[in-house]
Amino acid sequence: MKMRHVRKSQVISYIFVTARTLAVLLLLLLILSGTGFANEIRIGIHGGLSIPNIQGGTNERSEGYSSRLGPYFGFFADYAIRPHLFLRGEINYSSQGGKRNGIQPITSDQLVGVLIPGDLTLYADFNNKTILDYIEIPVMAKLSWGRTTRLFADLGPYIGFLVRAKTVTDGNSLIYMDAEGETPLVGDTYSFDASTDIKGDINSTNAGVAGGVGVEIPFGPGAISLDAHFSMGLTNIQKDVAVNGKNHTGAVAVLVGYSYPL
């Protein structure tokens, strides 16, 4: 297990070094971009549907999540370095998180008025949706092909700043002493209908890699864009690793946008 952890850390470190190197190279290209080429700047907006999930998981509190749906929207700007190479910057509102339904461990803040004996882990059968909203700022290299209708692909690092974190739960269940739901602690059901702020449990920043592929279609003075976007968090989002384990974010989004040249 220790060897696997070391290798994973090395991979993450390598990705960060590569992303940082890419950003430096892009900056140099931006400064040294040759004469004889008009450095076009395009600005735009995009938005759509995000399909995020909480990934990883190192204990029963952090495992077992599946995808949820959320909004994704923001602004972007493309700076042409060469006819087919752009430096792309974005500022996005990205809804991350996941959901977990069925029997799962419960926390003390979900059991108001119920005495938990010692450090016992208790379980219940209910629906749990975790919503983590970030302002994400990716800086990417963008390659584009075509004369009128253009295909493109982009890739680069991003940093995210947490703006909201909450769980929305619902359902009624007995409280169990085992994960199989065979040994009730008490004979009465408990209501889990609640919205709970968990921002204090989540790290305020998140970093990773973002990118996507798409197409730009001329329309009016600008162009409509359709693209599939992805983001993969590389940092742990949990503050209390000993209790809540380790997780990272991940999402795929389908976006529609419009851009025009300055």
Summary of the structure (lengths in Angstrom):
residues: 262
radius of gyration: 22.3
end to end distance: 53.6
largest distance: 79.4
contacts: 827
relative contact order: 0.20
helix: 16%
strand: 58%
